[in-house]
Amino acid sequence: MTPTDRLNIITEDAMCIGCGLCQSVTGRDVVRVEIVETGYERPVVHGALDHATVDRLMELCPGTHVEGLPERERTPATKTDLIWGDYLTMTLAHAADPEVRHRGATGGVLTALGMYLIDTGEVDFILQAKASSRVPTFGDAALSHSSAEVLEAAGSRYGPTAPLVEVMAQLDKGRPFAFVGKPCDIAALRNLARVDERVDRLVKYMLTPVCGGFMPPQGMARFLRDELHIDPDQVTGFRYRGYGCPGLTRVEMADGTVHERRYTDFWGTDESMWMLPFRCKVCPDGIGEAADIAASDTWPGGSPDPRTEDDDPGTNAMVIRSARGADLVDRAIAAGYLTLTGPVDPRYMDSVQPHQRAKKLAVGSRHAGLRDAGKTVPRTERLRLDALTEALGPEEAARQRAGTRERVRIGKATEPTPKV
Ligand SMILES: Cc1cc2nc3c(=O)[nH]c(=O)nc-3n(C[C@H](O)[C@H](O)[C@H](O)COP(=O)(O)OP(=O)(O)OC[C@H]3O[C@@H](n4cnc5c(N)ncnc54)[C@H](O)[C@@H]3O)c2cc1C
C-alpha cells in the first residue's frame, strides 16, 4: 500500500473530521485540505508523501488517536466522573457584558475568556474559528488579536471548519496564544503536543465548546433547498446561532434578502432528527476531556423549547478541568468579564446533555462494531471506554455494536477516496 493510500483510508473510513492539522504538518504542497465531492473538507495528497510522515499523521490525527486530559494537568483535587471525565469544578456562567452574552452562542463565556486574555496581554492572539469568507456555511480558522476580533468570531459554526490548518505557522511565531476549537480539534492539538514541545510552551489555554457534531454539507443543501427554497449558490452569509440563546439561524442572500428560522427548525426538536458526519456518531470525546475548560448549553433535555427560545439570554455550563482553567476563570471573574451563577454537578450535566451521556456510554460498543467490520477505529486513552461499555450493560452494548456493523454494511461509514 502506498503512503497516499494509507492516508486516504482515514477519509474512506469516514474518520476524518477536517481539522486541518495534516496540511499544517506536511505543508500544503504535500497534503491540502480541500472541498471534495462529498462537500466536506478532506486531505488531498498533492506531493511526495512518505511512510514516515503517514506514521506521524496517524499519531496526530483525531480520526485515529484521541486522548483525555494529559496526566500532568491532573491535580490532587481532580475528580473523575464516568461520563464527564476529569474535572475540578462545574459551574453555570455567562459573560458579564450583556453585549458579549447576547452575541455568544450560549452565554458567551468562551468569547469573554478570549477577550480577557487579549485585553490583559496574557496572550498575543486567539486561534479560533469564524464564519468563512470562502463558503458562507463553513467556518474558517481565525487569528484574533483584539477583543473586537474575538467578539466578531463569537457563535457556533455548525459547518466544516479547519481551525488547525495553519497551526504550525502560529507556533513558528514563538508567541503565546490561546486556542478555541471543538473537542476533536483539541485532541489533535494535544496529539501534536506529544511531538512538538512548542505546543505546551506557547498554547497557554485550550478552550472548547461541548460538541455533538455539525451539519453535513448534504444536510445543509437539503435545508437550503427544501426548507428555505433557495439556491445554495446565492447564499452570501450564514449565522447558525448567537444574538440570543440560541438566537435565529440567519441566511443572507446575494440579492439582499434575509431568511430566518429557529434553531429547532434547523436541527429539529430532538436528537433523533440530527444529521451528523459519521465520525461524530462514533466520537469518543464530544465533551472536551482534554481541554482546560469545556463550555456547554444548559437546555433541560438537551434542546431549546421552541416556545421560549426567543427570550433566553443564555447561560453556559462550564466544566473546568485543569488548574490553569480554574485560575483563568477566577481572574476573569475578578476582572469583571465573567459572571458565575452557581455550581452544578455531573448529574446536572447529564440532564442538559442527554445526547452526550448516551453517546459516551455507547461509544465503546460502536468502536467494537467498527472493529468487527475491519474499519479504522480511533485509538483512545484515558477516556474510560471499557468502563462506559460495562455501565451500558451487555444487551444495549450488543445492540450498539450490531447497529454500527449494520451502518458500515449499508455504507454510512464510507466516503469516496478524497480528490478534487
Ligand atoms: C459543531 C458544534 C456542536 C456543538 N454541540 C453542542 C452540544 O452537543 N451540546 C452543547 O451543550 N453545546 C454544543 N455546542 C456548543 C455551543 O453551541 C456553544 O458553542 C457553547 O455552549 C459555548 O457557548 P459560548 O456562548 O461560550 O460560545 P461563544 O462565546 O459564542 O464562543 C464560541 C467559540 O467557539 C469557536 N467555534 C465556533 N464554531 C467552531 C467550530 N466549528 N470549530 C471550532 N471552533 C468553533 C468560536 O471561534 C468561538 O471562539 C456545539 C458547538 C459546535 C461548534
The ligand as an SDF file (V2000), in Angstrom:
LIG
                    3D

 53 58  0  0  0  0  0  0  0  0999 V2000
  -20.1860   21.9180   15.9580 C   0  0  0  0  0  0  0  0  0  0  0  0
  -20.7080   22.2730   17.3280 C   0  0  0  0  0  0  0  0  0  0  0  0
  -21.5220   21.3770   18.0270 C   0  0  0  0  0  0  0  0  0  0  0  0
  -21.9850   21.6850   19.3000 C   0  0  0  0  0  0  0  0  0  0  0  0
  -22.7320   20.7620   20.0050 N   0  0  0  0  0  0  0  0  0  0  0  0
  -23.0950   21.0300   21.2790 C   0  0  0  0  0  0  0  0  0  0  0  0
  -23.7500   20.0700   22.0980 C   0  0  0  0  0  0  0  0  0  0  0  0
  -23.9800   18.9320   21.6750 O   0  0  0  0  0  0  0  0  0  0  0  0
  -24.0890   20.4020   23.3770 N   0  0  0  0  0  0  0  0  0  0  0  0
  -23.8050   21.6430   23.8720 C   0  0  0  0  0  0  0  0  0  0  0  0
  -24.1280   21.9080   25.0110 O   0  0  0  0  0  0  0  0  0  0  0  0
  -23.1620   22.5490   23.1440 N   0  0  0  0  0  0  0  0  0  0  0  0
  -22.8090   22.2690   21.8750 C   0  0  0  0  0  0  0  0  0  0  0  0
  -22.1230   23.2020   21.1520 N   0  0  0  0  0  0  0  0  0  0  0  0
  -21.5870   24.3390   21.8960 C   0  0  0  0  0  0  0  0  0  0  0  0
  -22.4940   25.5350   21.9640 C   0  0  0  0  0  0  0  0  0  0  0  0
  -23.0450   25.7960   20.6670 O   0  0  0  0  0  0  0  0  0  0  0  0
  -21.6480   26.7340   22.4000 C   0  0  0  0  0  0  0  0  0  0  0  0
  -20.5730   26.8800   21.4950 O   0  0  0  0  0  0  0  0  0  0  0  0
  -21.0610   26.5840   23.7610 C   0  0  0  0  0  0  0  0  0  0  0  0
  -22.1190   26.4790   24.6820 O   0  0  0  0  0  0  0  0  0  0  0  0
  -20.1980   27.7840   24.0950 C   0  0  0  0  0  0  0  0  0  0  0  0
  -21.0100   28.8860   24.1330 O   0  0  0  0  0  0  0  0  0  0  0  0
  -20.4350   30.3570   24.2390 P   0  0  0  0  0  0  0  0  0  0  0  0
  -21.5780   31.2890   24.2570 O   0  0  0  0  0  0  0  0  0  0  0  0
  -19.4170   30.4240   25.3030 O   0  0  0  0  0  0  0  0  0  0  0  0
  -19.7030   30.4690   22.8180 O   0  0  0  0  0  0  0  0  0  0  0  0
  -19.1110   31.7490   22.1210 P   0  0  0  0  0  0  0  0  0  0  0  0
  -18.7450   32.7650   23.1220 O   0  0  0  0  0  0  0  0  0  0  0  0
  -20.0330   32.1380   21.0210 O   0  0  0  0  0  0  0  0  0  0  0  0
  -17.7630   31.1680   21.5100 O   0  0  0  0  0  0  0  0  0  0  0  0
  -17.7810   30.1180   20.5950 C   0  0  0  0  0  0  0  0  0  0  0  0
  -16.3380   29.8200   20.2680 C   0  0  0  0  0  0  0  0  0  0  0  0
  -16.2680   28.5940   19.5420 O   0  0  0  0  0  0  0  0  0  0  0  0
  -15.4920   28.7750   18.3680 C   0  0  0  0  0  0  0  0  0  0  0  0
  -16.1110   27.9470   17.3400 N   0  0  0  0  0  0  0  0  0  0  0  0
  -17.3620   28.0510   16.8660 C   0  0  0  0  0  0  0  0  0  0  0  0
  -17.6060   27.1000   15.9650 N   0  0  0  0  0  0  0  0  0  0  0  0
  -16.4920   26.3820   15.8430 C   0  0  0  0  0  0  0  0  0  0  0  0
  -16.1350   25.2550   15.0630 C   0  0  0  0  0  0  0  0  0  0  0  0
  -16.9880   24.6860   14.2100 N   0  0  0  0  0  0  0  0  0  0  0  0
  -14.9000   24.7490   15.1980 N   0  0  0  0  0  0  0  0  0  0  0  0
  -14.0320   25.2940   16.0420 C   0  0  0  0  0  0  0  0  0  0  0  0
  -14.3100   26.3720   16.8280 N   0  0  0  0  0  0  0  0  0  0  0  0
  -15.5340   26.8980   16.7290 C   0  0  0  0  0  0  0  0  0  0  0  0
  -15.5890   30.2470   18.0400 C   0  0  0  0  0  0  0  0  0  0  0  0
  -14.4360   30.6860   17.3800 O   0  0  0  0  0  0  0  0  0  0  0  0
  -15.6940   30.8790   19.4230 C   0  0  0  0  0  0  0  0  0  0  0  0
  -14.4230   31.1160   19.9370 O   0  0  0  0  0  0  0  0  0  0  0  0
  -21.6440   22.9160   19.8760 C   0  0  0  0  0  0  0  0  0  0  0  0
  -20.8210   23.8130   19.1880 C   0  0  0  0  0  0  0  0  0  0  0  0
  -20.3390   23.4920   17.9190 C   0  0  0  0  0  0  0  0  0  0  0  0
  -19.4300   24.4710   17.1990 C   0  0  0  0  0  0  0  0  0  0  0  0
  1  2  1  0
  2  3  1  0
  2 52  2  0
  3  4  2  0
  4  5  1  0
  4 50  1  0
  5  6  2  0
  6  7  1  0
  6 13  1  0
  7  8  2  0
  7  9  1  0
  9 10  1  0
 10 11  2  0
 10 12  1  0
 12 13  2  0
 13 14  1  0
 14 15  1  0
 14 50  1  0
 15 16  1  0
 16 17  1  0
 16 18  1  0
 18 19  1  0
 18 20  1  0
 20 21  1  0
 20 22  1  0
 22 23  1  0
 23 24  1  0
 24 25  2  0
 24 26  1  0
 24 27  1  0
 27 28  1  0
 28 29  2  0
 28 30  1  0
 28 31  1  0
 31 32  1  0
 32 33  1  0
 33 34  1  0
 33 48  1  0
 34 35  1  0
 35 36  1  0
 35 46  1  0
 36 37  1  0
 36 45  1  0
 37 38  2  0
 38 39  1  0
 39 40  1  0
 39 45  2  0
 40 41  1  0
 40 42  2  0
 42 43  1  0
 43 44  2  0
 44 45  1  0
 46 47  1  0
 46 48  1  0
 48 49  1  0
 50 51  2  0
 51 52  1  0
 52 53  1  0
M  END
$$$$
